[in-house]
């Protein structure tokens, strides 16, 4: 699909690694936080077609608590998305 590595927790796909860059899943609400932190959208098919994954903020890569917070938020996004698909 994207030529990277998928990252799962509790059966949920919430992150990916592509070209040695870690991306976390986001939604409309978390997108605002990612943008404020300087993250970039994952856009393997061109910048006009971004996916709902964002680069992990640089400061989080050096701060375990911050990294875990971002990961938990992304896992929550993945859980909500999965729950929404089950309702259909």
N, CA, C and O atoms as CSV, one atom per row, in Angstrom:
chain,resi,resn,atom,element,x,y,z
A,1,UNK,N,N,0.829,-1.201,0.000
A,1,UNK,CA,C,0.000,0.000,0.000
A,1,UNK,C,C,0.864,1.253,0.000
A,1,UNK,O,O,0.650,2.139,-0.827
A,2,UNK,N,N,1.843,1.354,0.911
A,2,UNK,CA,C,2.656,2.562,0.988
A,2,UNK,C,C,4.140,2.257,1.051
A,2,UNK,O,O,4.952,3.182,1.064
A,3,UNK,N,N,4.516,0.990,1.090
A,3,UNK,CA,C,5.923,0.615,1.099
A,3,UNK,C,C,6.624,0.831,2.427
A,3,UNK,O,O,7.848,0.957,2.469
A,4,UNK,N,N,5.865,0.876,3.506
A,4,UNK,CA,C,6.451,1.096,4.815
A,4,UNK,C,C,6.104,-0.040,5.760
A,4,UNK,O,O,5.709,-1.125,5.334
A,5,UNK,N,N,6.256,0.225,7.037
A,5,UNK,CA,C,5.970,-0.748,8.079
A,5,UNK,C,C,4.773,-0.246,8.878
A,5,UNK,O,O,4.758,0.900,9.327
A,6,UNK,N,N,3.773,-1.098,9.054
A,6,UNK,CA,C,2.630,-0.751,9.875
A,6,UNK,C,C,2.896,-1.076,11.331
A,6,UNK,O,O,3.534,-2.082,11.643
A,7,UNK,N,N,2.407,-0.226,12.222
A,7,UNK,CA,C,2.580,-0.427,13.658
A,7,UNK,C,C,1.189,-0.619,14.273
A,7,UNK,O,O,0.298,0.214,14.105
A,8,UNK,N,N,1.029,-1.731,14.985
A,8,UNK,CA,C,-0.247,-2.087,15.579
A,8,UNK,C,C,-0.125,-2.178,17.095
A,8,UNK,O,O,0.938,-2.499,17.627
A,9,UNK,N,N,-1.223,-1.892,17.780
A,9,UNK,CA,C,-1.358,-2.138,19.209
A,9,UNK,C,C,-2.807,-2.521,19.448
A,9,UNK,O,O,-3.719,-1.889,18.913
A,10,UNK,N,N,-3.018,-3.536,20.237
A,10,UNK,CA,C,-4.385,-4.008,20.521
A,10,UNK,C,C,-5.165,-4.277,19.237
A,10,UNK,O,O,-6.376,-4.067,19.186
A,11,UNK,N,N,-4.474,-4.739,18.210
A,11,UNK,CA,C,-5.117,-5.048,16.940
A,11,UNK,C,C,-5.461,-3.830,16.094
A,11,UNK,O,O,-6.152,-3.960,15.083
A,12,UNK,N,N,-4.997,-2.665,16.482
A,12,UNK,CA,C,-5.310,-1.422,15.775
A,12,UNK,C,C,-4.070,-0.866,15.093
A,12,UNK,O,O,-3.002,-0.777,15.698
A,13,UNK,N,N,-4.221,-0.497,13.842
A,13,UNK,CA,C,-3.152,0.114,13.054
A,13,UNK,C,C,-3.152,1.602,13.388
A,13,UNK,O,O,-4.042,2.335,12.959
A,14,UNK,N,N,-2.146,2.055,14.160
A,14,UNK,CA,C,-2.157,3.441,14.621
A,14,UNK,C,C,-0.911,4.231,14.228
A,14,UNK,O,O,-0.838,5.433,14.482
A,15,UNK,N,N,0.062,3.575,13.616
A,15,UNK,CA,C,1.295,4.265,13.236
A,15,UNK,C,C,1.938,3.543,12.071
A,15,UNK,O,O,1.614,2.393,11.774
A,16,UNK,N,N,2.853,4.236,11.419
A,16,UNK,CA,C,3.606,3.616,10.337
A,16,UNK,C,C,4.997,4.225,10.284
A,16,UNK,O,O,5.244,5.328,10.772
A,17,UNK,N,N,5.882,3.476,9.681
A,17,UNK,CA,C,7.246,3.949,9.456
A,17,UNK,C,C,7.510,3.852,7.970
A,17,UNK,O,O,7.370,2.782,7.379
A,18,UNK,N,N,7.890,4.958,7.365
A,18,UNK,CA,C,8.215,5.001,5.938
A,18,UNK,C,C,9.440,5.885,5.761
A,18,UNK,O,O,9.499,6.992,6.297
A,19,UNK,N,N,10.408,5.397,5.015
A,19,UNK,CA,C,11.652,6.147,4.788
A,19,UNK,C,C,12.281,6.618,6.102
A,19,UNK,O,O,12.743,7.754,6.212
A,20,UNK,N,N,12.289,5.723,7.093
A,20,UNK,CA,C,12.883,5.996,8.415
A,20,UNK,C,C,12.205,7.134,9.172
A,20,UNK,O,O,12.827,7.762,10.029
A,21,UNK,N,N,10.951,7.403,8.867
A,21,UNK,CA,C,10.184,8.439,9.566
A,21,UNK,C,C,8.982,7.776,10.229
A,21,UNK,O,O,8.287,6.974,9.605
A,22,UNK,N,N,8.737,8.112,11.497
A,22,UNK,CA,C,7.606,7.592,12.248
A,22,UNK,C,C,6.425,8.543,12.115
A,22,UNK,O,O,6.552,9.750,12.318
A,23,UNK,N,N,5.278,7.977,11.771
A,23,UNK,CA,C,4.036,8.732,11.619
A,23,UNK,C,C,2.983,8.143,12.551
A,23,UNK,O,O,2.896,6.925,12.707
A,24,UNK,N,N,2.182,9.011,13.171
A,24,UNK,CA,C,1.070,8.572,14.002
A,24,UNK,C,C,-0.237,8.961,13.334
A,24,UNK,O,O,-0.324,9.981,12.650
A,25,UNK,N,N,-1.260,8.126,13.545
A,25,UNK,CA,C,-2.590,8.378,12.988
A,25,UNK,C,C,-3.212,9.596,13.662
A,25,UNK,O,O,-3.049,9.810,14.863
A,26,UNK,N,N,-3.923,10.382,12.874
A,26,UNK,CA,C,-4.619,11.547,13.394
A,26,UNK,C,C,-6.016,11.646,12.820
A,26,UNK,O,O,-6.340,10.989,11.830
A,27,UNK,N,N,-6.830,12.457,13.434
A,27,UNK,CA,C,-8.153,12.777,12.910
A,27,UNK,C,C,-8.241,14.302,12.829
A,27,UNK,O,O,-7.241,14.991,13.027
A,28,UNK,N,N,-9.416,14.822,12.544
A,28,UNK,CA,C,-9.544,16.276,12.397
A,28,UNK,C,C,-9.124,17.023,13.663
A,28,UNK,O,O,-8.494,18.077,13.579
A,29,UNK,N,N,-9.464,16.489,14.825
A,29,UNK,CA,C,-9.109,17.168,16.074
A,29,UNK,C,C,-7.613,17.087,16.352
A,29,UNK,O,O,-6.997,18.088,16.717
A,30,UNK,N,N,-7.027,15.917,16.184
A,30,UNK,CA,C,-5.607,15.752,16.470
A,30,UNK,C,C,-4.744,16.415,15.397
A,30,UNK,O,O,-3.594,16.768,15.657
A,31,UNK,N,N,-5.291,16.583,14.200
A,31,UNK,CA,C,-4.571,17.260,13.114
A,31,UNK,C,C,-4.114,18.650,13.555
A,31,UNK,O,O,-2.997,19.067,13.248
A,32,UNK,N,N,-4.966,19.353,14.265
A,32,UNK,CA,C,-4.650,20.706,14.737
A,32,UNK,C,C,-3.424,20.665,15.648
A,32,UNK,O,O,-2.535,21.509,15.536
A,33,UNK,N,N,-3.378,19.691,16.539
A,33,UNK,CA,C,-2.238,19.566,17.454
A,33,UNK,C,C,-0.968,19.186,16.696
A,33,UNK,O,O,0.110,19.706,16.985
A,34,UNK,N,N,-1.096,18.284,15.733
A,34,UNK,CA,C,0.072,17.909,14.930
A,34,UNK,C,C,0.613,19.124,14.171
A,34,UNK,O,O,1.820,19.365,14.154
A,35,UNK,N,N,-0.284,19.882,13.547
A,35,UNK,CA,C,0.155,21.060,12.797
A,35,UNK,C,C,0.822,22.076,13.716
A,35,UNK,O,O,1.837,22.670,13.351
A,36,UNK,N,N,0.265,22.279,14.897
A,36,UNK,CA,C,0.843,23.233,15.858
A,36,UNK,C,C,2.235,22.795,16.309
A,36,UNK,O,O,3.077,23.625,16.651
A,37,UNK,N,N,2.466,21.481,16.306
A,37,UNK,CA,C,3.771,20.946,16.717
A,37,UNK,C,C,4.760,20.875,15.550
A,37,UNK,O,O,5.890,20.417,15.719
A,38,UNK,N,N,4.335,21.329,14.367
A,38,UNK,CA,C,5.223,21.343,13.214
A,38,UNK,C,C,5.284,20.040,12.443
A,38,UNK,O,O,6.180,19.850,11.621
A,39,UNK,N,N,4.345,19.140,12.694
A,39,UNK,CA,C,4.315,17.855,11.990
A,39,UNK,C,C,3.858,18.022,10.546
A,39,UNK,O,O,3.187,18.990,10.188
A,40,UNK,N,N,4.244,17.051,9.735
A,40,UNK,CA,C,3.867,17.039,8.325
A,40,UNK,C,C,3.003,15.817,8.037
A,40,UNK,O,O,3.218,14.749,8.609
A,41,UNK,N,N,2.038,15.977,7.163
A,41,UNK,CA,C,1.173,14.860,6.785
A,41,UNK,C,C,1.935,13.870,5.915
A,41,UNK,O,O,2.798,14.252,5.124
A,42,UNK,N,N,1.602,12.595,6.074
A,42,UNK,CA,C,2.153,11.535,5.231
A,42,UNK,C,C,1.414,11.600,3.899
A,42,UNK,O,O,0.194,11.443,3.856
A,43,UNK,N,N,2.146,11.829,2.818
A,43,UNK,CA,C,1.527,11.986,1.504
A,43,UNK,C,C,2.317,11.213,0.450
A,43,UNK,O,O,2.998,11.812,-0.382
A,44,UNK,N,N,2.225,9.876,0.484
A,44,UNK,CA,C,3.010,9.073,-0.452
A,44,UNK,C,C,2.556,9.209,-1.901
A,44,UNK,O,O,3.299,8.848,-2.813
A,45,UNK,N,N,1.351,9.721,-2.128
A,45,UNK,CA,C,0.815,9.852,-3.477
A,45,UNK,C,C,0.763,11.303,-3.942
A,45,UNK,O,O,0.071,11.620,-4.910
A,46,UNK,N,N,1.487,12.184,-3.262
A,46,UNK,CA,C,1.517,13.606,-3.607
A,46,UNK,C,C,0.930,14.447,-2.492
A,46,UNK,O,O,0.067,13.992,-1.742
A,47,UNK,N,N,1.408,15.681,-2.391
A,47,UNK,CA,C,0.977,16.561,-1.301
A,47,UNK,C,C,-0.499,16.928,-1.365
A,47,UNK,O,O,-1.071,17.365,-0.366
A,48,UNK,N,N,-1.118,16.757,-2.523
A,48,UNK,CA,C,-2.537,17.055,-2.634
A,48,UNK,C,C,-3.402,15.872,-2.195
A,48,UNK,O,O,-4.630,15.956,-2.213
A,49,UNK,N,N,-2.748,14.751,-1.796
A,49,UNK,CA,C,-3.478,13.561,-1.355
A,49,UNK,C,C,-2.886,13.022,-0.043
A,49,UNK,O,O,-2.448,11.872,0.007
A,50,UNK,N,N,-2.869,13.844,1.018
A,50,UNK,CA,C,-2.291,13.358,2.279
A,50,UNK,C,C,-3.172,12.294,2.919
A,50,UNK,O,O,-4.391,12.277,2.746
A,51,UNK,N,N,-2.523,11.416,3.655
A,51,UNK,CA,C,-3.243,10.413,4.427
A,51,UNK,C,C,-3.380,10.944,5.850
A,51,UNK,O,O,-2.809,11.983,6.181
A,52,UNK,N,N,-4.122,10.250,6.683
A,52,UNK,CA,C,-4.387,10.712,8.044
A,52,UNK,C,C,-3.290,10.286,9.017
A,52,UNK,O,O,-3.573,9.845,10.130
A,53,UNK,N,N,-2.049,10.422,8.588
A,53,UNK,CA,C,-0.896,10.097,9.433
A,53,UNK,C,C,0.045,11.294,9.416
A,53,UNK,O,O,0.212,11.961,8.395
A,54,UNK,N,N,0.655,11.549,10.569
A,54,UNK,CA,C,1.476,12.740,10.746
A,54,UNK,C,C,2.825,12.382,11.334
A,54,UNK,O,O,2.933,11.463,12.146
A,55,UNK,N,N,3.857,13.111,10.924
A,55,UNK,CA,C,5.168,12.893,11.528
A,55,UNK,C,C,5.070,13.142,13.026
A,55,UNK,O,O,4.394,14.065,13.481
A,56,UNK,N,N,5.750,12.311,13.766
A,56,UNK,CA,C,5.784,12.502,15.211
A,56,UNK,C,C,6.577,13.777,15.487
A,56,UNK,O,O,7.666,13.956,14.941
A,57,UNK,N,N,6.048,14.659,16.324
A,57,UNK,CA,C,6.778,15.892,16.621
A,57,UNK,C,C,8.205,15.598,17.083
A,57,UNK,O,O,8.433,14.694,17.886
A,58,UNK,N,N,9.148,16.361,16.575
A,58,UNK,CA,C,10.572,16.121,16.836
A,58,UNK,C,C,10.883,16.058,18.326
A,58,UNK,O,O,11.657,15.206,18.760
A,59,UNK,N,N,10.287,16.954,19.112
A,59,UNK,CA,C,10.595,16.956,20.543
A,59,UNK,C,C,10.115,15.680,21.233
A,59,UNK,O,O,10.678,15.276,22.251
A,60,UNK,N,N,9.078,15.045,20.686
A,60,UNK,CA,C,8.566,13.808,21.281
A,60,UNK,C,C,9.532,12.643,21.093
A,60,UNK,O,O,9.518,11.691,21.873
A,61,UNK,N,N,10.357,12.714,20.077
A,61,UNK,CA,C,11.309,11.637,19.828
A,61,UNK,C,C,12.398,11.587,20.900
A,61,UNK,O,O,13.071,10.569,21.060
A,62,UNK,N,N,12.567,12.677,21.623
A,62,UNK,CA,C,13.571,12.740,22.689
A,62,UNK,C,C,12.954,12.757,24.088
A,62,UNK,O,O,13.668,12.913,25.079
A,63,UNK,N,N,11.646,12.600,24.173
A,63,UNK,CA,C,10.954,12.686,25.454
A,63,UNK,C,C,9.943,11.544,25.548
A,63,UNK,O,O,8.891,11.582,24.909
A,64,UNK,N,N,10.264,10.547,26.337
A,64,UNK,CA,C,9.448,9.341,26.425
A,64,UNK,C,C,7.998,9.643,26.789
A,64,UNK,O,O,7.087,9.091,26.172
A,65,UNK,N,N,7.765,10.494,27.763
A,65,UNK,CA,C,6.390,10.801,28.183
A,65,UNK,C,C,5.606,11.475,27.055
A,65,UNK,O,O,4.438,11.157,26.830
A,66,UNK,N,N,6.243,12.392,26.357
A,66,UNK,CA,C,5.589,13.063,25.240
A,66,UNK,C,C,5.285,12.067,24.116
A,66,UNK,O,O,4.199,12.090,23.537
A,67,UNK,N,N,6.240,11.204,23.818
A,67,UNK,CA,C,6.039,10.191,22.772
A,67,UNK,C,C,4.875,9.277,23.136
A,67,UNK,O,O,4.039,8.968,22.287
A,68,UNK,N,N,4.818,8.843,24.392
A,68,UNK,CA,C,3.718,7.988,24.833
A,68,UNK,C,C,2.377,8.707,24.756
A,68,UNK,O,O,1.366,8.094,24.415
A,69,UNK,N,N,2.359,9.997,25.068
A,69,UNK,CA,C,1.122,10.769,24.978
A,69,UNK,C,C,0.623,10.834,23.537
A,69,UNK,O,O,-0.558,10.604,23.275
A,70,UNK,N,N,1.515,11.144,22.612
A,70,UNK,CA,C,1.128,11.182,21.196
A,70,UNK,C,C,0.664,9.804,20.734
A,70,UNK,O,O,-0.329,9.694,20.015
A,71,UNK,N,N,1.366,8.766,21.137
A,71,UNK,CA,C,0.995,7.400,20.737
A,71,UNK,C,C,-0.385,7.035,21.283
A,71,UNK,O,O,-1.197,6.448,20.567
A,72,UNK,N,N,-0.654,7.373,22.528
A,72,UNK,CA,C,-1.964,7.073,23.117
A,72,UNK,C,C,-3.079,7.805,22.378
A,72,UNK,O,O,-4.134,7.232,22.108
A,73,UNK,N,N,-2.843,9.067,22.056
A,73,UNK,CA,C,-3.859,9.828,21.317
A,73,UNK,C,C,-4.113,9.205,19.948
A,73,UNK,O,O,-5.257,9.121,19.501
A,74,UNK,N,N,-3.053,8.772,19.290
A,74,UNK,CA,C,-3.195,8.157,17.972
A,74,UNK,C,C,-3.905,6.817,18.071
A,74,UNK,O,O,-4.702,6.473,17.198
A,75,UNK,N,N,-3.631,6.073,19.102
A,75,UNK,CA,C,-4.311,4.801,19.318
A,75,UNK,C,C,-5.806,5.040,19.575
A,75,UNK,O,O,-6.645,4.260,19.122
A,76,UNK,N,N,-6.135,6.106,20.293
A,76,UNK,CA,C,-7.542,6.462,20.507
A,76,UNK,C,C,-8.224,6.804,19.185
A,76,UNK,O,O,-9.376,6.427,18.967
A,77,UNK,N,N,-7.522,7.517,18.300
A,77,UNK,CA,C,-8.063,7.837,16.973
A,77,UNK,C,C,-8.344,6.542,16.215
A,77,UNK,O,O,-9.408,6.389,15.615
A,78,UNK,N,N,-7.391,5.613,16.242
A,78,UNK,CA,C,-7.560,4.335,15.545
A,78,UNK,C,C,-8.738,3.549,16.127
A,78,UNK,O,O,-9.485,2.917,15.381
A,79,UNK,N,N,-8.907,3.583,17.439
A,79,UNK,CA,C,-10.020,2.877,18.082
A,79,UNK,C,C,-11.359,3.485,17.671
A,79,UNK,O,O,-12.313,2.757,17.396
A,80,UNK,N,N,-11.435,4.810,17.627
A,80,UNK,CA,C,-12.680,5.466,17.198
A,80,UNK,C,C,-12.994,5.132,15.746
A,80,UNK,O,O,-14.149,4.884,15.398
A,81,UNK,N,N,-11.971,5.128,14.902
A,81,UNK,CA,C,-12.166,4.801,13.485
A,81,UNK,C,C,-12.663,3.367,13.329
A,81,UNK,O,O,-13.558,3.102,12.527
A,82,UNK,N,N,-12.087,2.447,14.092
A,82,UNK,CA,C,-12.511,1.046,14.014
A,82,UNK,C,C,-13.942,0.885,14.510
A,82,UNK,O,O,-14.717,0.123,13.934
A,83,UNK,N,N,-14.292,1.594,15.570
A,83,UNK,CA,C,-15.647,1.522,16.098
A,83,UNK,C,C,-16.656,2.075,15.096
A,83,UNK,O,O,-17.761,1.549,14.963
A,84,UNK,N,N,-16.268,3.140,14.390
A,84,UNK,CA,C,-17.132,3.719,13.362
A,84,UNK,C,C,-17.358,2.779,12.206
A,84,UNK,O,O,-18.453,2.748,11.644
A,85,UNK,N,N,-16.348,2.011,11.836
A,85,UNK,CA,C,-16.491,1.043,10.746
A,85,UNK,C,C,-17.390,-0.110,11.140
A,85,UNK,O,O,-18.109,-0.645,10.296
A,86,UNK,N,N,-17.366,-0.506,12.413
A,86,UNK,CA,C,-18.213,-1.613,12.872
A,86,UNK,C,C,-19.678,-1.229,12.856
A,86,UNK,O,O,-20.539,-2.092,12.679
A,87,UNK,N,N,-19.984,0.070,13.041
A,87,UNK,CA,C,-21.373,0.532,13.069
A,87,UNK,C,C,-22.027,0.528,11.695
A,87,UNK,O,O,-23.253,0.525,11.587
A,88,UNK,N,N,-21.209,0.529,10.645
A,88,UNK,CA,C,-21.762,0.608,9.283
A,88,UNK,C,C,-22.386,-0.674,8.847
A,88,UNK,O,O,-22.894,-0.766,7.730
